[in-house]
Amino acid sequence: MPLAEYVASLSQNPYFGAGFGLFGLGAGAAILRKGFQTSMLLFRRHCMITLEVPCRDKSYQWLLQWITQKGAKQTQHLSVETSFLQKDTGQIKTKYDFIPSVGQHFFRYRGAWIKVDRTREQQTLDLHMGIPWETVTLTSFGRNKQLYYDILEEARTMALKQHEGMTIMYTAMGSDWRPFGHPRRRRPIRSVVLRDGLADKILTDCLDFIDNPSWYTDRGIPYRRGYLLYGPPGCGKSSFIMALAGALEYNICVLNLSERGLTDDRLNHLLSVAPQQSIILLEDIDAAFVSREDTSIQKAAYEGLNRVTFSGLLNCLDGVASTEARIVFMTTNYLERLDPALIRPGRVDMKEYVGYCDEAQVELMFLRFYKDAGHARTFAKKVMEKAKAVSPAQIQGYFMFHKHSTPLEVLDNVEAIWTLG
């Protein structure tokens, strides 16, 4: 049979005609669907802009709070975050923050519609935070990246205002720093009574360091500063650092070198990613390391304390890979136990003794509590006559015990300073 006749017979077959028609419809639908997908892909690629913010990013919580307060105010799908705030009266107030829940949300910002997708992967955990992995994705029309930059900057500014006038304590968690406890009200630097001129000396040196980075750069000197405060316990070393951070408007990163699991690499990483405008505090540095000049038995004990080596600490403080733009404070009760290499110039630029009270300190502390100049001078003389070695903590504890007493009663019971506790 000729081919033309065979094709003509097939065209007259109703089953073949129906099948060919269905095939044509299916092929046409597939082509249209593929064309639509390609068009949407090209449209999203060239006419829309997307920003993805993972939960590990520092701006993640800022963005969620900003979306709640500035963006999707009308959304009815929320998650709650409970926090605690300390009032000026010292009481703790419970605060509930509603943030967008998992799902899609829409809001309008500066004339542009923005879609928010908050996703949570239950099968994937953030190993450092111990919570399911989350992502917030912002999508808007146009190609203006400045829009997202403005949103992030506005969210950051709003978050910082919440902690304005507060000092945040950070602690190491995994390979990152996390806020520890409640933000604390900045302590006035004059509330810590040190020997005359010491507080001003350290504060002036810190301000000079902060205000003159170019001085270090022009001379090829690493831009970092190290301080060591040493002296008996209870004399105000840690309290002064807390007050100094408030005066500088800095936060404090507390690092425990004896922490189990802390290694040289992790220590170096933590110092390099410390929050900006923060003081790194290494308290009781003598408890983590002893001098290499001690006996072999002590040296063996020192080598087994933790996984941070002494050479690793030295390299982190003043090595090739050490970071700059950093202020480090170390404290110790026993200066003689520290290795000379740890406290040499370059690693420790200023060593200051914070010791027992002198007569002027005792008098000033009395005035802070009772504002009676006549009795303050007499009280200070009686304390110095009784004992030369008295710490500010002892004096303050005595005043706290007699906070409802008159200045004369405090003066008459001065011997109780050495019997309390």
Phi, psi and omega per residue, in radians:
M1 nan 2.281 3.106
P2 -1.037 2.665 -3.100
L3 -1.076 -0.666 -3.115
A4 -1.099 -0.730 3.136
E5 -1.186 -0.643 -3.141
Y6 -1.106 -0.746 3.118
V7 -1.154 -0.686 3.135
A8 -1.117 -0.674 3.123
S9 -1.179 -0.636 3.113
L10 -1.155 -0.658 -3.106
S11 -1.177 -0.448 3.128
Q12 -1.484 -0.176 3.122
N13 -1.315 2.099 -3.087
P14 -1.160 -0.582 -3.130
Y15 -1.180 -0.720 3.118
F16 -1.166 -0.703 -3.140
G17 -1.103 -0.700 3.123
A18 -1.157 -0.743 -3.134
G19 -1.131 -0.743 3.129
F20 -1.127 -0.623 3.107
G21 -1.153 -0.752 3.108
L22 -1.109 -0.701 3.101
F23 -1.065 -0.737 3.129
G24 -1.109 -0.742 3.098
L25 -1.091 -0.769 3.136
G26 -1.103 -0.754 3.139
A27 -1.139 -0.696 3.122
G28 -1.132 -0.714 3.116
A29 -1.127 -0.709 3.131
A30 -1.109 -0.724 3.127
I31 -1.128 -0.734 3.121
L32 -1.126 -0.725 3.136
R33 -1.121 -0.758 3.116
K34 -1.131 -0.688 3.101
G35 -1.142 -0.672 3.110
F36 -1.144 -0.752 3.129
Q37 -1.102 -0.748 3.123
T38 -1.127 -0.707 3.124
S39 -1.125 -0.737 3.111
M40 -1.127 -0.686 3.108
L41 -1.091 -0.793 3.117
L42 -1.155 -0.649 3.127
F43 -1.134 -0.792 3.127
R44 -1.139 -0.623 -3.086
R45 -1.258 -0.616 -3.022
H46 -1.915 -0.304 -3.057
C47 -2.097 0.029 3.134
M48 -2.347 2.720 3.142
I49 -2.263 2.377 -3.048
T50 -2.185 2.444 3.074
L51 -2.195 2.172 3.101
E52 -1.880 2.241 3.141
V53 -2.143 1.874 3.121
P54 -1.363 2.830 -3.065
C55 -1.180 -0.342 3.115
R56 -1.326 -0.303 -3.110
D57 -1.281 2.509 -3.091
K58 -1.112 -0.437 -3.091
S59 -1.528 0.033 -3.051
Y60 -1.085 -0.960 -3.140
Q61 -1.148 -0.640 3.090
W62 -1.012 -0.780 -3.074
L63 -1.155 -0.736 3.126
L64 -1.077 -0.755 3.122
Q65 -1.133 -0.689 -3.124
W66 -1.153 -0.748 3.136
I67 -1.042 -0.703 -3.132
T68 -1.148 -0.783 -3.024
Q69 -1.521 -0.581 -3.047
K70 -1.910 -0.456 -3.028
G71 -1.810 -1.627 -3.003
A72 -1.415 1.176 -3.136
K73 -1.218 -0.458 -3.055
Q74 -1.594 -0.028 -3.102
T75 -1.160 2.518 -3.122
Q76 -1.924 0.102 3.139
H77 -1.954 1.800 -2.946
L78 -2.219 2.750 2.920
S79 -2.070 2.722 -3.099
V80 -1.966 2.460 3.014
E81 -2.201 2.099 -3.106
T82 -1.705 2.258 3.115
S83 -2.360 3.006 -3.096
F84 -2.246 2.340 -3.140
L85 -2.089 2.444 3.115
Q86 -1.657 2.119 3.121
K87 -1.337 2.977 3.089
D88 -1.115 -0.430 3.127
T89 -1.367 -0.124 -3.123
G90 1.682 -0.200 3.140
Q91 -1.336 2.649 3.132
I92 -1.723 2.183 -3.141
K93 -1.862 2.343 3.093
T94 -1.420 2.326 -3.108
K95 -2.186 2.316 3.114
Y96 -1.926 2.119 3.105
D97 -1.905 2.179 3.094
F98 -1.692 2.158 -3.141
I99 -2.134 2.758 -3.118
P100 -1.012 2.347 3.138
S101 -1.359 3.116 3.086
V102 -1.137 2.308 -3.114
G103 2.389 -2.814 -3.099
Q104 -1.839 2.478 3.107
H105 -2.451 2.669 -3.141
F106 -2.253 2.482 3.015
F107 -2.682 2.930 -3.095
R108 -2.031 2.294 -3.121
Y109 -2.385 2.069 3.128
R110 0.912 0.768 3.073
G111 1.426 0.001 -3.117
A112 -1.992 2.344 3.066
W113 -1.417 2.339 -3.109
I114 -2.227 2.281 3.065
K115 -1.718 2.334 3.134
V116 -1.947 2.155 3.040
D117 -1.988 1.966 3.042
R118 -1.834 2.024 -3.083
T119 -2.028 2.634 3.130
R120 -2.373 2.235 3.141
E121 -1.775 1.845 -3.075
Q122 -1.181 -0.449 -3.090
Q123 -1.521 -0.117 -3.117
T124 -2.102 2.231 -3.125
L125 -1.938 2.540 2.946
D126 -1.392 1.916 -3.014
L127 -1.089 -0.522 -3.091
H128 -1.416 -0.548 -3.095
M129 -1.798 -0.302 3.107
G130 1.248 0.439 -3.139
I131 -2.204 2.780 3.099
P132 -1.007 2.545 -3.124
W133 -1.218 2.249 -3.128
E134 -2.192 2.695 3.105
T135 -2.505 2.427 3.010
V136 -1.992 2.188 -3.125
T137 -2.067 2.196 3.094
L138 -1.811 2.330 3.135
T139 -2.310 2.306 3.124
S140 -2.552 2.856 3.092
F141 -1.342 2.666 3.071
G142 1.780 -3.041 -3.116
R143 -2.305 0.419 -3.066
N144 -1.591 1.740 3.126
K145 -1.211 -0.390 -3.137
Q146 -1.061 -0.479 3.128
L147 -1.040 -0.800 -3.136
Y148 -1.247 -0.631 3.083
Y149 -1.059 -0.749 3.122
D150 -1.125 -0.676 3.125
I151 -1.106 -0.819 -3.125
L152 -1.128 -0.700 -3.140
E153 -1.180 -0.678 3.101
E154 -1.166 -0.664 3.105
A155 -1.157 -0.703 3.120
R156 -1.121 -0.789 -3.137
T157 -1.084 -0.720 3.134
M158 -1.136 -0.669 3.128
A159 -1.188 -0.684 -3.140
L160 -1.173 -0.583 3.138
K161 -1.135 -0.502 3.125
Q162 -1.148 -0.489 -3.133
H163 -1.901 0.341 3.134
E164 -1.143 2.317 -3.100
G165 1.393 0.199 -3.110
M166 -2.104 2.731 3.040
T167 -1.936 2.169 -3.125
I168 -1.711 2.278 3.070
M169 -1.670 2.252 3.099
Y170 -1.935 2.555 3.018
T171 -2.275 2.672 -3.101
A172 -1.321 2.246 3.073
M173 -2.332 1.878 -3.051
G174 1.199 -2.216 3.142
S175 -1.815 0.307 -3.073
D176 -2.419 2.974 3.099
W177 -1.793 2.383 3.111
R178 -2.220 2.500 3.075
P179 -1.022 2.446 -3.100
F180 -2.080 2.099 3.137
G181 1.257 -2.840 -3.127
H182 -1.531 2.529 2.970
P183 -0.998 2.408 -3.041
R184 -1.855 2.519 3.065
R185 -1.106 2.434 -3.122
R186 -1.091 2.269 -3.128
R187 -1.514 2.251 3.102
P188 -1.049 2.373 -3.075
I189 -1.173 -0.429 3.126
R190 -1.335 -0.163 3.125
S191 -1.345 -0.266 3.065
V192 -1.759 1.983 -3.039
V193 -1.631 1.849 3.031
L194 -1.851 3.107 3.109
R195 -1.085 2.704 -2.980
D196 -0.960 2.161 3.039
G197 1.568 -0.228 -3.054
L198 -1.221 -0.801 -3.128
A199 -1.068 -0.775 3.133
D200 -1.132 -0.626 -3.141
K201 -1.105 -0.815 -3.125
I202 -1.222 -0.738 3.138
L203 -1.077 -0.767 3.127
T204 -1.083 -0.711 3.139
D205 -1.146 -0.712 3.119
C206 -1.125 -0.769 3.141
L207 -1.129 -0.668 3.103
D208 -1.115 -0.679 3.104
F209 -1.150 -0.775 -3.093
I210 -1.171 -0.648 -3.030
D211 -1.485 -0.115 -3.036
N212 -2.293 0.998 3.095
P213 -1.153 -0.559 -3.119
S214 -1.152 -0.494 3.127
W215 -1.074 -0.703 3.117
Y216 -1.251 -0.734 -3.108
T217 -1.112 -0.748 -3.107
D218 -1.110 -0.475 -3.097
R219 -1.804 0.060 3.113
G220 1.215 0.467 -3.134
I221 -1.732 2.341 3.108
P222 -0.990 2.328 -3.074
Y223 -1.518 1.378 3.052
R224 -2.680 2.783 -3.050
R225 -2.440 2.342 -3.139
G226 -2.141 2.421 -3.128
Y227 -2.267 2.526 3.050
L228 -2.223 2.128 3.037
L229 -1.893 2.143 -3.096
Y230 -2.279 2.702 -3.136
G231 2.639 3.087 -3.092
P232 -1.090 2.755 3.100
P233 -1.172 2.626 3.095
G234 1.414 0.260 -3.085
C235 -1.804 0.038 2.975
G236 1.808 0.316 -3.117
K237 -1.144 -0.966 -3.123
S238 -1.178 -0.655 3.131
S239 -1.105 -0.676 3.139
F240 -1.181 -0.695 3.122
I241 -1.083 -0.684 3.094
M242 -1.094 -0.774 3.130
A243 -1.203 -0.641 3.115
L244 -1.111 -0.709 3.098
A245 -1.049 -0.678 3.087
G246 -1.136 -0.714 3.139
A247 -1.159 -0.604 3.128
L248 -1.485 -0.136 -3.019
E249 1.046 0.738 3.098
Y250 -1.917 2.826 2.970
N251 -1.766 3.084 -3.076
I252 -2.201 2.260 3.037
C253 -1.856 1.905 -3.103
V254 -1.577 2.162 -3.087
L255 -2.115 2.126 3.126
N256 -1.719 1.897 -3.099
L257 -1.244 -0.285 3.128
S258 -1.568 0.076 -3.118
E259 -1.107 2.325 3.124
R260 -1.193 2.313 -3.137
G261 1.687 -0.119 3.104
L262 -1.384 2.162 -3.138
T263 -2.025 2.999 3.119
D264 -1.053 -0.775 -3.112
D265 -1.131 -0.761 -3.134
R266 -1.171 -0.669 3.096
L267 -1.073 -0.795 3.137
N268 -1.097 -0.693 3.125
H269 -1.143 -0.764 -3.127
L270 -1.080 -0.703 3.124
L271 -1.177 -0.532 -3.102
S272 -1.400 -0.381 -3.108
V273 -1.944 0.292 3.124
A274 -1.049 2.480 3.138
P275 -0.973 2.533 3.114
Q276 -1.112 2.668 -3.131
Q277 0.962 0.926 3.120
S278 -2.344 2.554 3.001
I279 -1.646 2.250 3.061
I280 -1.585 2.108 -3.027
L281 -1.953 2.117 3.032
L282 -1.947 1.711 -3.085
E283 -1.493 2.563 3.087
D284 0.850 0.986 -3.068
I285 -1.094 -0.427 -3.136
D286 -1.207 -0.391 -3.127
A287 -1.315 -0.344 -3.119
A288 -1.611 -0.590 -3.098
F289 -2.434 2.525 3.008
V290 -1.964 2.925 -3.085
S291 -1.150 2.465 3.079
R292 -1.252 -0.187 3.132
E293 -1.485 -0.030 3.131
D294 -1.357 -3.095 -3.071
T295 -1.192 2.884 -3.116
S296 -1.129 -0.571 3.119
I297 -1.135 -0.790 3.103
Q298 -1.132 -0.639 -3.126
K299 -1.137 -0.701 3.111
A300 -1.121 -0.684 3.097
A301 -1.132 -0.696 -3.135
Y302 -1.115 -0.651 -3.108
E303 -1.231 -0.370 -3.096
G304 -1.772 0.119 -3.075
L305 -1.169 -0.812 -3.134
N306 -2.737 -3.036 -3.070
R307 -1.591 -0.043 3.035
V308 -1.485 2.127 3.136
T309 -1.518 2.756 3.141
F310 -1.141 -0.705 3.104
S311 -1.144 -0.582 3.087
G312 -1.113 -0.720 3.094
L313 -1.116 -0.750 -3.140
L314 -1.084 -0.730 3.131
N315 -1.168 -0.603 3.111
C316 -1.179 -0.638 -3.110
L317 -1.356 -0.662 -3.021
D318 -2.673 0.890 3.123
G319 -1.995 -3.065 -3.118
V320 -1.101 -0.656 -3.071
A321 -1.638 0.077 -3.107
S322 -1.248 2.581 -3.083
T323 -1.466 2.907 3.132
E324 -2.038 -3.043 -3.092
A325 0.958 0.912 -2.982
R326 -2.432 2.434 3.039
I327 -2.039 2.134 -3.139
V328 -2.055 2.266 3.031
F329 -2.008 2.316 3.026
M330 -2.091 2.544 3.085
T331 -2.226 2.631 3.084
T332 -2.736 2.626 3.018
N333 -1.626 -0.219 -3.043
Y334 -2.367 1.589 -3.120
L335 -1.091 -0.620 -3.064
E336 -1.173 -0.292 -3.141
R337 -1.471 -0.158 -3.076
L338 -1.494 2.493 3.087
D339 -1.189 2.362 3.130
P340 -0.991 -0.534 -3.139
A341 -1.160 -0.484 -3.114
L342 -1.280 -0.554 -3.006
I343 -1.965 0.345 3.087
R344 -1.271 2.769 3.073
P345 -1.007 2.412 -3.051
G346 1.876 -0.660 3.013
R347 -1.721 -0.728 3.024
V348 -2.152 1.919 -3.077
D349 -1.543 -0.354 -3.134
M350 -2.526 2.122 3.067
K351 -1.945 2.192 -3.105
E352 -2.301 2.368 3.120
Y353 -1.511 2.178 3.065
V354 -2.002 1.725 -2.963
G355 -2.022 -2.782 -3.115
Y356 -1.141 2.851 -3.056
C357 -1.228 2.495 2.880
D358 -1.733 -3.141 -3.046
E359 -1.106 -0.659 -3.125
A360 -1.152 -0.669 3.120
Q361 -1.135 -0.767 3.141
V362 -1.090 -0.728 3.138
E363 -1.110 -0.752 -3.124
L364 -1.165 -0.684 3.105
M365 -1.115 -0.673 3.089
F366 -1.076 -0.736 -3.138
L367 -1.143 -0.591 3.127
R368 -1.130 -0.574 -3.085
F369 -1.607 -0.633 -2.963
Y370 -2.164 -0.252 3.052
K371 0.928 0.821 3.112
D372 -2.277 1.725 -3.012
A373 -1.114 -0.700 -3.107
G374 -1.100 -0.869 3.141
H375 -1.248 -0.474 -3.135
A376 -1.097 -0.767 -3.137
R377 -1.140 -0.738 3.136
T378 -1.165 -0.715 3.136
F379 -1.076 -0.781 -3.121
A380 -1.086 -0.713 3.135
K381 -1.149 -0.703 -3.137
K382 -1.152 -0.663 3.118
V383 -1.147 -0.767 -3.124
M384 -1.188 -0.552 3.093
E385 -1.235 -0.577 -3.112
K386 -1.281 -0.798 -3.112
A387 -2.811 2.410 3.130
K388 -1.407 -0.494 -3.073
A389 -1.721 1.583 3.067
V390 -2.332 2.299 -3.056
S391 -1.600 2.705 3.042
P392 -0.981 -0.576 3.125
A393 -1.117 -0.659 3.097
Q394 -1.142 -0.785 -3.139
I395 -1.103 -0.800 -3.129
Q396 -1.134 -0.695 3.094
G397 -1.067 -0.673 3.101
Y398 -1.143 -0.757 3.125
F399 -1.145 -0.663 3.113
M400 -1.129 -0.627 3.111
F401 -1.180 -0.540 -3.117
H402 -1.940 0.645 -3.066
K403 -1.191 -0.346 3.113
H404 -1.835 0.142 -3.135
S405 -1.556 2.838 3.073
T406 -1.437 2.774 3.101
P407 -0.975 -0.615 -3.141
L408 -1.181 -0.698 3.111
E409 -1.147 -0.660 3.091
V410 -1.114 -0.694 -3.135
L411 -1.177 -0.668 -3.083
D412 -1.275 -0.431 -3.081
N413 -1.854 0.516 -3.023
V414 -1.077 -0.473 -3.135
E415 -1.120 -0.358 -3.099
A416 -1.219 -0.193 3.127
I417 -1.002 -0.658 -3.033
W418 -1.647 0.039 3.140
T419 -1.953 -0.274 -3.121
L420 -1.229 2.514 3.071
G421 1.333 nan nan
